[in-house]
Amino acid sequence: MVHAQRKKINLFEATKNIREYTNFVVNEVNDHVLRAAVIDGEFHWHKHEDTDEMFLVIEGVLFIDLDEETVTLHPGDVYTIPRNVMHRTRSKGRTVNLCFEKGE
């Protein structure tokens, strides 16, 4: 796990040249991590058994498919997936989001 960093990170700069799916830890806070993800397409269905997962979109449009609905997030939108809920994320173009979740 990455330890808390005392340096400024510009997420727009860190993600600007990424075109294919990537997901990386930006930093950690206590026992949680901040991840940045770039997606253009879809990620597989999955769930997190031990932790909730919160998304914050900073660029593009992110779709979160759940069993009975699809949630659409635009820049500035925040949505939390409760632990143990099956979901997948997808987009129809380059989308950048932040994900807050418990660290491993």
Secondary structure, DSSP 4 states (H G I P E B T S, - for coil): -PPP--S---HHHHHTT--S-EEEEEEEETTEEEEEEEESSBPPPB--SS--EEEEEEES-EEEE-SS-EEEE-TT-EEEEPTT--BEEE-SS-EEEEEEEE--
